[in-house]
């Protein structure tokens, strides 16, 4: 799974299972990559909720703090994978 923004790109791989009529789940996340204009430091990477349930989908997150080239601002970036309802999708805040 990957997402490309104007000055930021990130991706990671995930092993997950879609269970027809049952609870989908994420078993593993690995091999993340981050590219951006400026510098970054990883703040978290992993499975936040392994199994879909009545409260919502399973999800995993890649999160890092990034600073622009001129040190004008620092912000937290996030790429998240959701698995549930026999499908999957990603959302990013960049």
KOLVO-591664 format. One record per residue: x, y, z of N, C-alpha, C, O in turn; residue number from 1. Coordinates in steps of 0.2 Angstrom, whole numbers, padded with zeros to 4 digits. Each point is the difference from the previous one (the first is absolute). Layout:
REC,X,Y,Z,X,Y,Z,X,Y,Z,X,Y,Z,NUM .
...
***
This chain:
REC,0004,-0006,0000,-0004,0006,0000,0004,0006,0000,0005,0000,0004,1 .
REC,-0006,0005,-0008,0004,0006,0000,-0005,0006,-0001,-0005,0000,-0002,2 .
REC,0008,0006,0003,-0003,0006,-0001,0005,0006,-0002,0005,0000,0003,3 .
REC,-0007,0004,-0008,0005,0005,-0002,-0004,0007,0001,-0005,0001,-0003,4 .
REC,0009,0003,0006,-0002,0007,0001,0004,0005,-0004,0004,-0003,-0004,5 .
REC,-0004,0009,0004,0004,0005,-0004,0007,-0001,0002,0004,0000,-0004,6 .
REC,-0003,0001,0011,0007,-0001,0002,0002,-0006,0004,0005,0000,0003,7 .
REC,-0010,-0004,-0002,0001,-0006,0004,-0003,-0006,-0003,-0005,0000,-0004,8 .
REC,0009,-0006,0005,-0002,-0006,-0003,0001,-0005,0006,0005,0000,0003,9 .
REC,-0009,-0005,-0002,0001,-0005,0005,-0004,-0007,-0002,-0005,0000,-0004,10 .
REC,0008,-0005,0006,-0003,-0007,-0001,0002,-0005,0005,0005,0001,0003,11 .
REC,-0009,-0006,-0002,0002,-0006,0003,-0004,-0006,-0002,-0005,0001,-0003,12 .
REC,0008,-0007,0005,-0004,-0006,-0002,-0003,-0003,0006,0002,0001,0005,13 .
REC,-0008,-0004,-0007,-0004,-0003,0005,-0002,-0007,-0002,-0002,-0001,-0006,14 .
REC,0002,-0004,0010,-0004,-0006,-0001,-0006,0000,0004,0000,0001,0006,15 .
REC,-0006,-0002,-0010,-0006,0000,0004,-0005,-0005,-0004,0001,-0002,-0005,16 .
REC,-0006,0000,0009,-0005,-0005,-0003,-0007,0003,0000,-0002,0003,0005,17 .
REC,-0001,-0004,-0010,-0007,0002,-0001,-0004,-0006,0001,0000,-0005,-0004,18 .
REC,-0004,0004,0009,-0004,-0006,0002,-0008,0002,-0002,-0003,0004,0003,19 .
REC,0001,-0008,-0008,-0007,0001,-0003,-0005,-0001,0006,0000,-0006,0002,20 .
REC,-0003,0011,0000,-0005,-0001,0005,0002,0000,0007,-0003,-0001,0005,21 .
REC,0010,0002,-0004,0003,0000,0007,0004,0006,0001,0000,0005,-0004,22 .
REC,0004,-0006,0009,0004,0006,0002,0007,0000,-0004,0004,-0005,0001,23 .
REC,-0003,0010,-0005,0006,0001,-0004,0006,0002,0005,-0002,0002,0005,24 .
REC,0008,-0004,-0007,0006,0002,0005,0006,0001,-0004,0001,-0002,-0005,25 .
REC,0004,0006,0009,0006,0001,-0002,0005,-0004,0004,0000,0000,0006,26 .
REC,0004,-0004,-0009,0005,-0004,0003,0007,0003,0001,0004,-0002,0004,27 .
REC,-0002,0006,-0009,0007,0003,0000,0001,0006,-0004,-0004,0001,-0005,28 .
REC,0008,0004,0007,0002,0006,-0004,0007,0000,0000,0004,-0002,0005,29 .
REC,-0001,0004,-0011,0007,0000,-0001,0003,0004,-0005,-0005,0003,-0004,30 .
REC,0011,-0002,0003,0003,0004,-0005,-0003,0007,-0002,-0002,0001,-0006,31 .
REC,0002,0003,0011,-0002,0007,-0002,0005,0004,-0003,0006,-0001,0000,32 .
REC,-0008,0006,-0004,0005,0005,-0003,-0004,0007,0000,-0006,0000,-0001,33 .
REC,0010,0005,0003,-0002,0007,0000,0005,0004,-0004,0006,-0001,0000,34 .
REC,-0009,0005,-0004,0004,0005,-0004,-0003,0007,0000,-0006,0000,-0001,35 .
REC,0010,0005,0003,-0003,0006,0000,0005,0006,0000,0006,-0002,0000,36 .
REC,-0008,0008,-0002,0004,0005,-0001,0001,0003,0007,-0005,0002,0004,37 .
REC,0011,-0003,-0001,0002,0002,0007,0002,-0006,0004,0003,-0005,-0003,38 .
REC,-0004,0005,0009,0003,-0006,0004,-0006,-0003,0004,-0006,0003,0001,39 .
REC,0006,-0009,0001,-0005,-0003,0004,0003,-0005,0005,0006,-0002,0000,40 .
REC,-0010,0001,0005,0002,-0006,0005,-0007,-0004,0002,-0005,0003,0001,41 .
REC,0006,-0009,-0001,-0006,-0005,0001,-0002,0001,0007,0004,0000,0004,42 .
REC,-0011,0000,-0003,-0003,0000,0006,-0003,-0006,0002,0000,-0002,0006,43 .
REC,-0003,-0001,-0011,-0003,-0007,0001,-0002,-0003,-0006,-0001,0003,-0005,44 .
REC,0002,-0010,0005,-0002,-0004,-0005,-0002,-0007,0002,0003,-0003,0004,45 .
REC,-0009,0001,-0005,-0003,-0006,0002,-0007,-0001,-0001,-0004,0004,-0003,46 .
REC,0001,-0010,0006,-0007,-0001,0000,-0003,0003,0006,0002,-0002,0005,47 .
REC,-0007,0006,-0006,-0003,0003,0005,-0006,-0004,0003,-0001,-0001,0006,48 .
REC,-0003,-0002,-0011,-0005,-0005,0002,0000,-0005,-0005,-0001,0001,-0006,49 .
REC,0002,-0007,0008,0002,-0006,-0004,-0007,-0003,-0004,0001,-0002,-0005,50 .
REC,-0006,0002,0009,-0006,-0003,-0003,-0006,0005,0000,-0001,0004,0004,51 .
REC,-0003,-0005,-0010,-0006,0004,0000,-0005,-0003,0005,0000,-0005,0002,52 .
REC,-0004,0010,0000,-0005,-0002,0005,-0006,0005,-0001,-0001,0004,-0005,53 .
REC,-0004,-0005,0010,-0006,0004,-0001,0001,0008,0001,-0004,0004,-0003,54 .
REC,0010,-0002,0006,0002,0007,0000,0003,0003,-0006,0001,0006,0000,55 .
REC,0001,-0011,-0005,0003,0003,-0006,0006,-0005,-0002,0001,-0005,0002,56 .
REC,0002,0008,-0008,0005,-0004,-0003,0007,-0001,0004,0001,0004,0004,57 .
REC,0002,-0009,-0006,0007,-0001,0002,0004,0006,-0003,-0001,0002,-0006,58 .
REC,0007,0000,0009,0004,0005,-0003,0007,0000,0002,0002,-0002,0006,59 .
REC,0002,0004,-0010,0008,0001,0001,0002,0007,-0002,-0003,0003,-0005,60 .
REC,0008,0000,0008,0002,0006,-0001,0008,0001,-0001,0003,-0003,0004,61 .
REC,-0001,0007,-0008,0006,0003,-0001,0000,0007,0001,-0004,0004,-0003,62 .
REC,0008,-0002,0009,0000,0007,0002,0007,0003,0001,0004,-0003,0002,63 .
REC,-0003,0009,-0005,0006,0003,0001,-0001,0008,0001,-0005,0003,-0002,64 .
REC,0011,0000,0005,0000,0007,0001,0005,0003,-0006,0005,-0003,0000,65 .
REC,-0008,0007,-0004,0004,0003,-0005,0001,0008,0001,-0004,0003,0002,66 .
REC,0010,-0001,-0005,0002,0007,0001,0002,0002,-0007,0004,-0003,-0004,67 .
REC,-0006,0009,0002,0001,0003,-0007,0008,0002,0000,0003,0000,0005,68 .
REC,-0001,0000,-0012,0007,0002,-0001,0003,0006,0004,0005,0000,0003,69 .
REC,-0009,0005,-0003,0002,0006,0004,-0002,0000,0007,0001,0005,0003,70 .
REC,-0003,-0010,0000,-0002,-0001,0007,-0006,0005,0001,-0001,0002,0006,71 .
REC,-0003,-0001,-0011,-0006,0005,0001,-0005,-0003,0004,-0003,0004,0004,72 .
REC,0002,-0010,-0005,-0006,-0004,0005,0002,-0007,0000,0003,-0003,-0004,73 .
REC,-0006,0000,0010,0001,-0007,0001,-0008,-0002,0001,-0004,0003,0003,74 .
REC,0003,-0009,-0006,-0007,-0003,0001,0000,-0007,0000,0005,-0003,-0002,75 .
REC,-0010,0000,0004,-0001,-0008,0001,-0003,-0002,-0007,-0006,0002,-0001,76 .
REC,0009,-0007,-0002,-0003,-0003,-0006,-0002,-0007,0002,0002,-0003,0004,77 .
REC,-0008,0001,-0008,-0002,-0007,0002,-0003,-0003,-0006,-0004,0003,-0004,78 .
REC,0005,-0010,0003,-0002,-0004,-0005,-0004,-0006,0003,0004,-0003,0004,79 .
REC,-0010,0002,-0005,-0004,-0005,0004,-0003,-0005,-0005,-0003,0002,-0005,80 .
REC,0003,-0008,0006,-0003,-0006,-0004,-0006,-0002,0005,0001,-0002,0006,81 .
REC,-0007,0002,-0009,-0006,-0003,0003,-0002,-0007,-0004,0000,0000,-0006,82 .
REC,-0002,-0005,0010,-0002,-0006,-0002,-0007,-0002,0003,0000,-0001,0006,83 .
REC,-0005,0000,-0010,-0006,-0001,0003,-0006,-0001,-0005,0001,0003,-0006,84 .
REC,-0006,-0006,0007,-0006,0000,-0004,0002,-0004,-0007,-0002,0002,-0005,85 .
REC,0007,-0006,0006,0002,-0004,-0006,0004,0004,-0005,-0001,-0001,-0006,86 .
REC,0004,0006,0008,0004,0005,-0004,0005,0003,0004,0001,-0001,0006,87 .
REC,0003,0006,-0010,0005,0004,0004,0000,0007,-0004,-0002,0000,-0006,88 .
REC,0005,0004,0010,0001,0007,-0003,0006,0003,0004,0001,-0002,0006,89 .
REC,0002,0008,-0009,0005,0004,0004,-0003,0007,0001,-0003,0003,-0005,90 .
REC,0006,0000,0010,-0001,0008,0001,0007,0003,0002,0003,-0003,0004,91 .
REC,-0002,0008,-0007,0006,0004,0002,-0002,0007,0002,-0005,0003,-0003,92 .
REC,0009,0001,0007,-0001,0007,0002,0005,0004,-0004,0001,0006,0003,93 .
REC,0001,-0008,-0009,0004,0005,-0004,-0002,0000,-0007,0004,0003,-0004,94 .
***
